[in-house]
Amino acid sequence: MPAGKIEKGETTDEAMIRELQQETNLENLDMKYYKEVYVKYPTYDFIYHMYHAKLEEQPQVKINLEEHKSFVWKNPSEALEEELIQDLDTCIKMFYKI
């Protein structure tokens, strides 16, 4: 799942667009803000800003090899079988109402 940090002076929308483009080379998707989820680690806290886009077909993803080794399309149940970063499973379950 594309993700990253908001850079100084960026809005969450700008950061999402930038991260998606940097990591997947996808542009001009009709992104909608969904929700924020607060995550607490023992030494720091952060917020997931969740976005979604309805895709009519699977776009051609060209990953940035400096950011990722590979990618694969998975449905939500398959994604939950993966080793995910903390609380990403909660976000998937929340969005897809699993």
BAFI-645096 format. One line per 8 residues: number of its first residue (from 1); their letters; for each residue x, y, z of N, C-alpha, C. Coordinates in pm, 1 decimal, padded with zeros to 6 digits. Atoms other than C-alpha are relative to their C-alpha. Layout:
N
NUM> A> X/Y/Z/X/Y/Z/X/Y/Z ~ ... .
***
This chain:
98
1> MPAGKIEK> 00084.7/-00116.2/00000.0/00000.0/00000.0/00000.0/00089.6/00122.9/00000.0 ~ -00081.9/-00121.6/00001.1/00152.5/00332.6/-00093.9/-00019.9/00078.2/00129.5 ~ 00006.7/-00076.2/-00124.5/00234.7/00536.7/00212.2/00124.2/00086.3/00012.4 ~ -00116.4/-00084.3/-00022.8/00470.7/00800.3/00338.0/-00031.9/00110.3/00098.0 ~ 00014.3/-00109.9/-00094.4/00517.5/01108.6/00543.6/-00037.0/00128.7/-00073.1 ~ 00033.0/-00131.6/00052.3/00377.5/01455.2/00490.7/00121.9/00089.2/00017.1 ~ -00115.0/-00089.8/-00006.9/00657.0/01696.6/00406.6/-00043.9/00137.4/00048.1 ~ 00029.4/-00133.2/-00052.3/00677.5/02040.2/00562.2/-00064.4/00085.8/-00109.6 .
9> GETTDEAM> 00070.0/-00086.8/00093.3/00430.3/02274.7/00393.5/-00100.1/-00070.9/-00089.6 ~ 00093.1/00076.4/00083.2/00232.0/01993.9/00226.1/-00132.1/-00022.0/00072.5 ~ 00127.5/00045.5/-00054.4/-00134.1/01918.6/00276.3/-00001.7/-00152.5/-00007.6 ~ 00009.8/00145.7/00009.0/-00241.4/01558.4/00328.2/-00032.1/-00042.9/-00143.4 ~ 00031.1/00032.7/00140.3/-00387.8/01560.1/-00025.0/00125.6/00005.0/-00086.3 ~ -00124.1/-00014.3/00079.0/-00059.8/01684.2/-00175.3/00096.7/-00113.3/00029.5 ~ -00090.6/00108.6/-00038.3/00138.8/01424.0/00019.3/-00045.6/-00132.3/-00061.0 ~ 00052.0/00124.1/00056.5/-00088.9/01140.7/-00096.1/00025.8/-00007.0/-00150.1 .
17> IRELQQET> -00023.2/-00004.9/00145.2/-00066.5/01246.7/-00460.3/00148.3/-00022.4/-00030.0 ~ -00144.7/00012.5/00020.3/00314.5/01279.0/-00435.5/00046.9/-00141.8/00028.7 ~ -00043.8/00134.7/-00037.3/00364.8/00946.8/-00255.4/-00049.0/-00104.2/-00100.6 ~ 00054.6/00094.3/00097.4/00137.1/00759.7/-00495.9/00077.9/00006.9/-00130.6 ~ -00075.5/-00016.3/00124.5/00319.7/00902.9/-00795.9/00143.0/-00051.8/00016.7 ~ -00138.2/00043.3/-00022.1/00666.3/00841.7/-00646.8/00011.6/-00151.9/00008.9 ~ -00011.1/00143.0/-00026.2/00594.4/00483.0/-00545.0/-00057.4/-00087.9/-00110.9 ~ 00068.7/00085.3/00098.0/00369.5/00360.7/-00828.6/-00002.2/00057.7/-00141.1 .
25> NLENLDMK> 00006.3/-00072.3/00126.8/00397.9/00617.2/-01110.9/-00144.3/00022.3/-00047.6 ~ 00140.1/-00026.1/00034.8/00017.7/00651.7/-01101.8/-00031.1/00146.4/00026.3 ~ 00037.4/-00141.1/-00011.8/-00123.8/00998.9/-01156.9/-00145.4/00017.0/-00039.2 ~ 00134.1/-00041.4/00041.2/-00458.4/01170.3/-01197.3/-00110.1/-00097.8/00039.5 ~ 00108.3/00083.7/-00051.4/-00660.0/00922.5/-00992.7/-00097.4/00089.0/00076.4 ~ 00102.1/-00074.4/-00073.3/-00983.7/01051.1/-00846.4/00001.7/-00047.6/00145.3 ~ -00019.4/00040.6/-00139.0/-00869.4/01018.8/-00483.3/-00101.7/00068.1/00089.8 ~ 00094.9/-00051.8/-00099.2/-01120.8/01062.3/-00203.0/00055.6/-00026.3/00139.7 .
33> YYKEVYVK> -00043.5/00017.4/-00139.3/-01030.7/01120.5/00160.4/-00104.7/-00082.8/00072.3 ~ 00092.3/00087.2/-00071.1/-01181.8/00850.0/00378.9/-00003.1/00030.9/00149.1 ~ -00000.6/-00010.2/-00145.3/-01070.4/00880.3/00738.8/00143.5/00006.1/00049.6 ~ -00130.3/00007.3/-00064.0/-00780.5/00924.5/00976.2/-00007.9/-00098.1/00116.2 ~ -00010.3/00098.6/-00106.8/-00666.8/00657.1/01219.3/00124.6/00033.3/00080.7 ~ -00111.7/-00033.0/-00088.9/-00447.6/00734.9/01518.9/00067.3/-00129.0/00046.6 ~ -00077.9/00117.6/-00037.1/-00169.9/00484.3/01592.4/00101.2/00041.2/00106.4 ~ -00090.8/-00031.4/-00110.0/00030.7/00477.4/01913.6/00104.5/-00110.3/00012.2 .
41> YPTYDFIY> -00113.5/00088.1/-00023.5/00372.8/00315.8/01931.5/00055.3/00033.5/00137.9 ~ -00057.1/-00031.3/-00131.3/00567.3/00294.4/02258.1/00082.7/00129.7/00001.2 ~ -00088.2/-00117.3/00000.5/00805.3/00572.3/02147.5/-00050.7/00116.8/-00083.7 ~ 00054.8/-00111.4/00078.1/00594.6/00781.0/01905.0/-00140.2/-00035.3/-00049.2 ~ 00135.0/00015.2/00053.4/00248.2/00831.6/01761.2/-00002.9/00052.1/-00143.3 ~ 00018.9/-00055.9/00133.4/00129.9/00893.1/01406.7/-00144.3/-00018.9/-00042.9 ~ 00136.5/00006.4/00052.4/-00184.4/00926.2/01197.7/00004.0/-00057.2/-00141.1 ~ 00024.2/00045.2/00136.6/-00286.9/00721.8/00895.9/-00108.6/00090.0/-00057.6 .
49> HMYHAKLE> 00102.7/-00072.4/00073.7/-00471.2/00947.1/00651.9/-00039.0/-00092.2/-00114.4 ~ 00042.5/00101.4/00096.0/-00671.7/00698.7/00447.9/-00072.8/00063.4/-00117.4 ~ 00061.1/-00044.1/00124.6/-00766.2/00766.1/00085.5/-00044.3/-00123.0/-00078.0 ~ 00037.1/00108.7/00090.2/-00935.9/00556.3/-00177.0/-00031.0/00057.4/-00137.8 ~ 00034.5/-00036.5/00137.7/-00991.9/00563.5/-00550.2/-00068.7/-00120.4/-00062.1 ~ 00067.8/00108.2/00070.4/-01239.1/00358.6/-00748.8/00065.4/-00015.8/-00135.8 ~ -00068.3/00028.1/00125.6/-01059.1/00194.0/-01037.7/-00090.5/-00082.2/-00090.2 ~ 00080.4/00074.9/00096.5/-01249.0/00081.2/-01345.1/00076.7/-00120.9/-00052.5 .
57> EQPQVKIN> -00088.1/00110.3/00041.2/-00953.0/-00138.5/-01440.9/00130.5/00015.4/00075.2 ~ -00128.4/-00007.0/-00068.8/-00615.2/-00221.9/-01295.7/00096.9/00083.2/-00082.8 ~ -00095.0/-00082.2/00075.1/-00379.0/00056.5/-01399.9/00136.6/-00065.7/-00003.7 ~ -00135.7/00052.0/00010.9/-00025.6/-00018.6/-01507.7/00087.1/00068.0/00105.7 ~ -00082.9/-00051.0/-00108.0/00185.6/00023.2/-01196.2/00146.1/-00016.8/-00038.0 ~ -00144.8/00005.4/00022.2/00552.1/00106.5/-01237.7/00063.8/00042.9/00131.7 ~ -00051.2/-00031.8/-00132.2/00711.2/00082.0/-00895.5/00137.6/00063.8/-00006.3 ~ -00131.1/-00059.9/-00018.5/01007.7/00285.9/-00783.7/00083.9/-00102.8/00074.9 .
65> LEEHKSFV> -00081.0/00106.5/-00059.9/01274.1/00022.0/-00713.4/00080.3/00046.6/00120.4 ~ -00065.3/-00050.9/-00120.8/01432.7/00250.6/-00453.3/-00095.0/-00005.8/00119.4 ~ 00100.7/00001.4/-00105.8/01108.4/00231.7/-00254.6/-00052.8/-00141.7/00027.7 ~ 00060.4/00131.7/-00012.6/00982.2/-00124.4/-00319.7/00071.5/-00099.4/-00091.9 ~ -00059.0/00105.2/00081.8/01100.7/-00456.9/-00459.5/-00098.3/-00050.6/-00104.4 ~ 00100.3/00050.9/00092.2/00773.1/-00560.3/-00621.3/-00137.7/00043.7/00048.2 ~ 00137.6/-00025.1/-00042.0/00396.4/-00528.4/-00606.0/-00088.1/-00111.2/-00052.9 ~ 00098.8/00096.7/00044.5/00093.1/-00747.6/-00644.1/-00137.8/00054.2/00038.9 .
73> WKNPSEAL> 00137.0/-00037.6/-00032.7/-00280.3/-00679.4/-00658.1/-00058.4/-00108.0/00089.5 ~ 00064.6/00094.8/-00091.4/-00468.0/-00841.3/-00367.6/-00135.0/00055.1/00040.4 ~ 00126.4/-00046.0/-00055.0/-00822.6/-00830.0/-00247.8/00019.9/00021.2/00150.7 ~ -00020.4/-00031.6/-00142.3/-00875.9/-00713.7/00112.8/00029.0/-00121.7/00086.9 ~ -00024.5/00119.7/-00081.5/-00891.9/-01065.7/00260.0/00140.5/-00053.7/-00022.1 ~ -00137.0/00045.2/00029.7/-00568.6/-01163.9/00084.1/00102.3/00093.7/00062.8 ~ -00092.4/-00097.6/-00058.9/-00401.6/-00843.0/00202.2/00015.5/-00023.5/00149.9 ~ -00006.0/00024.0/-00144.9/-00488.6/-00929.0/00562.6/00084.4/-00121.8/00035.7 .
81> EEELIQDL> -00086.1/00116.0/-00023.5/-00288.2/-01252.0/00525.9/00148.2/00037.7/-00001.7 ~ -00138.0/-00046.5/00009.4/00028.7/-01047.2/00467.7/00049.1/00054.2/00134.5 ~ -00059.0/-00063.4/-00117.5/00267.4/-00922.9/00734.0/-00002.9/00150.8/-00025.0 ~ 00023.7/-00141.8/00023.4/00151.4/-00560.9/00753.6/00060.4/00084.1/00111.7 ~ -00047.5/-00090.0/-00104.5/00281.1/-00259.1/00939.4/-00111.9/00019.5/00102.1 ~ 00092.5/-00009.2/-00112.1/00114.5/-00187.2/01272.5/-00128.7/00074.0/-00037.2 ~ 00134.5/-00053.6/00014.6/-00259.3/-00121.2/01252.5/-00047.4/00018.2/-00144.2 ~ 00049.0/-00006.4/00137.7/-00276.9/-00137.0/00872.8/-00115.3/-00097.9/-00019.3 .
89> DTCIKMFY> 00111.4/00094.3/00007.1/-00498.0/-00441.7/00916.5/-00128.7/00063.6/00051.2 ~ 00116.6/-00070.3/-00053.0/-00733.4/-00227.6/01125.0/-00059.0/00093.7/-00105.2 ~ 00046.2/-00091.8/00104.7/-00752.5/00027.2/00842.5/-00070.7/-00075.6/-00112.0 ~ 00061.7/00080.2/00106.1/-00828.7/-00241.3/00583.4/-00137.2/-00050.0/00045.4 ~ 00127.0/00050.9/-00052.7/-01099.2/-00394.9/00802.3/-00103.0/00112.0/00012.3 ~ 00090.5/-00112.4/-00016.1/-01249.1/-00052.7/00872.9/-00058.5/00043.7/-00133.9 ~ 00046.4/-00048.5/00129.9/-01267.9/00054.3/00509.4/-00091.3/-00101.4/-00069.1 ~ 00076.1/00104.1/00070.2/-01394.4/-00276.7/00371.8/-00107.2/-00066.8/00085.3 .
97> KI> 00101.7/00051.3/-00091.8/-01615.5/-00348.9/00674.0/00007.1/-00152.8/00013.3 ~ -00025.9/00144.8/-00016.4/-01460.6/-00691.2/00727.8/-00007.9/-00034.0/00148.0 .
***
